[in-house]
Amino acid sequence: MPKLKTRKAAIKRLRRTRRGKVTRAKAWARPYRRRKSRRARRAKGHEHPLTAGQRRQALRLLAS
């Protein structure tokens, strides 16, 4: 019988809001912070919603 894959990675990376949206953190937020503009550093600090296709896939991963 095949092993069941865990969804721990998705749980760590994605967050579900009260309204049902799924958000994620921006990539490249930590390294080279000094080199980035203040505006770029601020933009990386916020969470961003997933697109419709990614949202459907993410909800499947978070369902378990």
matplotlib code that plots the C-alpha trace (Angstrom):
import matplotlib.pyplot as plt

x = [0.0, 1.4, 2.4, 0.1, 1.8, 1.6, 0.4, 2.7, 4.5, 1.3, 0.2, 3.5, 3.4, -0.2, -2.8, -6.6, -8.5, -11.9, -13.5, -12.0, -9.1, -5.7, -2.7, 1.0, 4.2, 6.3, 9.5, 13.0, 11.9, 14.9, 18.2, 19.8, 17.4, 19.9, 20.2, 16.4, 14.6, 12.4, 9.3, 10.4, 11.1, 7.7, 6.0, 7.6, 6.3, 2.7, 0.9, -0.6, -3.7, -3.4, -4.8, -8.0, -6.2, -3.6, -6.4, -8.3, -5.1, -4.2, -7.6, -7.2, -3.9, -5.2, -8.3, -6.7]
y = [0.0, 3.4, 5.9, 8.9, 12.2, 14.6, 18.2, 19.6, 21.8, 23.4, 24.0, 25.8, 28.0, 28.9, 30.5, 30.5, 33.7, 34.0, 34.8, 31.7, 33.2, 31.6, 33.8, 33.2, 35.0, 36.6, 35.0, 36.5, 38.5, 37.7, 37.7, 41.0, 43.2, 46.1, 46.1, 46.4, 49.7, 50.5, 50.1, 46.6, 45.5, 46.7, 44.9, 41.6, 41.9, 41.5, 38.3, 38.0, 36.1, 33.2, 33.2, 31.1, 28.1, 28.0, 28.6, 25.5, 23.4, 24.9, 24.2, 20.5, 20.4, 22.1, 20.0, 17.0]
z = [0.0, -0.9, 1.8, 2.3, 1.8, 4.7, 4.3, 6.9, 4.4, 3.2, 6.8, 7.5, 4.4, 3.9, 6.1, 5.8, 6.6, 8.2, 4.9, 3.3, 1.4, 1.4, 1.9, 1.5, 2.3, -0.4, -1.5, -1.0, 2.1, 4.4, 2.4, 1.3, 3.2, 3.3, -0.4, -1.0, -1.0, 1.9, -0.2, -1.3, 2.3, 3.4, 0.5, 1.4, 5.0, 4.1, 3.2, -0.3, -1.4, -3.8, -7.3, -8.0, -9.4, -6.6, -4.0, -5.1, -4.9, -1.5, 0.0, -1.1, 0.7, 3.9, 4.0, 5.9]

ax = plt.figure().add_subplot(projection="3d")
ax.plot(x, y, z, "-o")
ax.set_aspect("equal")
plt.show()
